[in-house]
């Protein structure tokens, strides 16, 4: 069984920064891709950023230049550094990993961008 625990949510003002973390634990031998998705109220869950085991990254157009995804393989952890935050970034953010155990989702962490 794989567990993902996200942290870092909260309230931040427009233009501010925040970092999300997601730690994977359990019977994992190898993690391939890791990523962050988000879901705003009434909307579908969309990919925000992804990172491969080799470190290649991809981003949604709406966050390019503002968000940075990274991973620490020794800690089974993926991060999402978010800068220049906008109200439209408000959502529940979910961590996702693809490992030798298949796909796994975190429980989600909410943050709100508001003045």
N, C-alpha and C positions, 0 to 999 in steps of 0.2 A: 504494500500500500504506500502511496505517495501523498505527502502532505505539503501544501504550499501555504506559507504564512506571509501576508503582506503587511507592511507598516509604512507610515509616513503621511497618512491623510490628515485632513483638517481644514482650516479656513485660512485663506491667503488673499491678500489684496491684489488687484490688477497690477501687473508689472513685477510682481514678486516671484520668488523661486521656491521650489519644493523638491525634495528627493524622495522617491518611493523605493522601497526595498522589498524583495521577495526571496525568502529562504525555502529551499526545497529539502525535504528530509524523507526518510523511509528507505525502502529496499530499492535504491537506485544504483545501477552500475554505471550508467553513462547518460548524460544529458546532451541531447543534440541541439535543437533550437529552443530559444527562450524568447518570450515576448510579453508585451503589455497591450491589453485591449481596454477600451472604455465604452461605457454605455450611459448615455444621458437619458433622463426620464422621457419615455415615449419613443425612444429611438432604438435602433438595433445596436448590437455590440460590434464595434469596429476595431480593426488593428490600429494601434498607435505606433508601435515600433517593434522590430524584431531583431534578433541577433543569433547568428549561427555559432556552432561550436568553434569555428575558425575565426570568429570575430567579425564577419561581414554583417553589416547592418542595413536595415531599410526602415523608412519612416513614412507615415501618412503625410500627404502634401501640407496639411494644415499645421503640422508641428515641425516641419523641417526648419533647421536653423535655430530652433528654440529648445527642443528636447534632445537629450542624448541618452542612449541606452548603452549599458555596459554590463559586464558579468565578471564574477570571480569564481572560476571553476573549482578552486580549492575549497570554497565555502558553499558551493551550490547556490549561489546568490546572483540575482539579476537586479540591476538598479535602473531607475529612470530619473534622470536629472531634468527638471522642468524649469525653464527660465522664461521671462517675459510673459507670464501667465495672463490669460484673457478670461473673461467671464464664460466664454463658450468652451473653455477647457473643463468646466465644471461637469463632473460625472463620477460614476463609480468605476474605478480602475481595477482591472483584473490581470493577474499574472497568469501566464500560460507556459508550460514546458512540454516538450516532446522528448521523452526519454526512452530507454530500453523497456520501460513499463507502459509505454503508450503516451497518450495525451492526458494532461492533468491541469486543472484550474484551481486558482486560489479562491478564497471566499469573497474577495473584493474589498477595496478600501475607498471610502468616499472622500473627495475633497471639493471644496467650493471656493471659487474665485469671486470675491465680492468686496466692495468697499463698504 
